[in-house]
């Protein structure tokens, strides 16, 4: 849902799962997960929605055990109380949460499926990560598994499962292999994904958190949620 939808009384995001203290929503691309006071964010929208739906006043607790980059859409999990937040965070820390992403890259990988292993370093003071030599003490191992889903005139759709969760991991690992995500000008893409914006912060990239699997923090029941793609992807042949 759009900002205008939010202004019209709708939440400005789509709810995918809402059971007890566990809430999973489909994050719109171009929206920050969290932001300082006075700046629009998914966290702010969810809190506002809960207040309106449940007639609450005062501060709303909302645990944020993981995040998505601003230009990325898709599945994101929130917790409604501290205990649930801790239990979900433990699943992320123990790497028992399974996350898959869909990405559009300009060319097909050399192999239809495989594993990429790199060592990445976050650049201090910059919103950027680089690949470094494995002997670099600042480098942290980054592992992902991918498979080619389908090819389109505008690019190749690949499905990615993260084994680690480094900053900009998918973006930099694709770019370092000559396949920057469509629209990801920060990592070398020469084309836009959707409308062009002079403000780099407003540019979208072809990365979507497609599905997430975890256990309900209280009941331990398995949860498997898939987030529909934004309509923009249809313009690139992906339905």
C-alpha angles and dihedrals in degrees: 000000000000134000088258089055089052090051089051091059100271118118100248093238138060121253112225101173131009116174123145111308094345119092125175121187138178106247115218116235114253095033124112116237091219131004142174119275112291096027122102116250141158090250090055092048093049092049091049091049093051091049092051096043096047099032092238126163130201127025120346120214114225122170116212107198095172140008143215124218115258097255093047125093132199147059119011128166128220131185124218097208139025098255092052091047091054093049093048091047089053089056091052092046091048090049092235093126111095115212127181126190134195118218135178114219127180096241138025117262115253090252125038090234138004149120127281120204122186140151113241134196125197109224110234113243094008133090090234141100127201137196113249137182114280089241092060106109091214092057121102122200116254122192130180136166122216142182131189112247104180143328126239133181089255096047149305123292113221130182116221131195116195120221091179130026111222125162110280088349099156092041096053097039091054093044094049088059094053094262109104113181113262108270095014097126091163088068100037109280110152094199137063126241105221121333117003118242126192087213105078090207091064096052118109127220131206097254125116129177093229103182143357132199124194141130123269105259094231109025096033089222112151116256123199115178130176122198118216115238120255113259090249090075090065088067087064095049097261115125 
